[in-house]
Amino acid sequence: MNEKELVRRIIDFGFIIKAQLYSDDTALLRSIMNIMIMEAEDVLEEMDAPSRSSSTPESDQRFGST
């Protein structure tokens, strides 16, 4: 299994867990799951993007440091 497939499976698993959280008591956990899913989708997009030739470290690019 390659890295992209692993990230896709993590996203799918996140959606499955989130679908089970439907009561008012789990609203915070649903929000956390939404963030996890969005971050995993961002990782997948970064994996699909061509390599950047920038000299700025990736962590600085991600958080907008200058």
C-alpha positions, 0 to 999 in steps of 0.5 A: 500500500502506498502513502496516497492510498493510506491517506485515502483510507484514513479519510474514509475511516474518519468519515465512518467515525464521524457518521456515527457521532450524531448526538449533541453530546458528541458535537465537539468530537464531530468538529475534531473529526472535521478538522482531521478530515480536512487536514488529511485531505490537505496532505493528500493534495500536497502529495499530488502536487509537483515538487516545489523548488522553493528554498523555504522549509515546508513547515514555514510554507504551511503555517505562513511564516516569512 
